[in-house]
């Protein structure tokens, strides 16, 4: 869950993580731009920071990784897509296909290889990394998607975690922690971490609607989404938040949204993570509040769905 709201906010990363530096991302009209969850709020936020690439002002360079921030030509729609791969894999916009078809509603079924993780299970764990589990909505969501693709850390990689309950969540929080932002919720850092696991690729973009999200689900790609809402605005959540991330894993036949919500109704149980949210309510707490932000994490050989022909955003 995002900074400033129970059960999560987001803060820093350790010696094995990424090393941030100053970021100067500007929109189409030259105005400085920060993702909404990183904009300054009194006593809560710091700006996001990464190194500029010496030869390309739109290319950012966290240590050991390369990222490109892309701004579309249209000044009316500020949708920065951050695509992150390991250095040497090459950068550039993904190839977009014309003529996106209307997807069939598809539900990703739960099985032991696609686990659900609750951030509430990790409350009090490793507070040096963003105050522990109550703030780990982003790394918990990222770890669920990485595990979905079978690319989670091994037992030897997580041997240091104590207590060893869903140890991959603690492992992810450690590796996405941004010392400058002082949080574990830096969007590009989460997708950058995912790109270090097996042959995964990750990027951040904005979707316009759940119809676009359905295209990813139909392609077998779950999405991490950024939402915010007051208590009662999202029926069944059981909490309110200034900023939170969860995983969209499917849709019901009627179009409601099947999610893995790491807040788990504020109950410390992985069994409480899977939830179905009303479609209209969910779209209203996602698109207007974060601009439709998603993490897209997938194996290199998993094709993206065809992008919208009129104005591609992935």
Beta strands, then each sheet from edge to edge (+ up, - down):
strand 1: 52-53
strand 2: 56-60
strand 3: 65-70
strand 4: 81-86
strand 5: 200-206
strand 6: 223-229
strand 7: 241-251
strand 8: 257-260
strand 9: 274-277
strand 10: 293-299
sheet 1: 1+ 2- 3+ 4- 5+ 10- 6+ 7- 8+ 9-
end
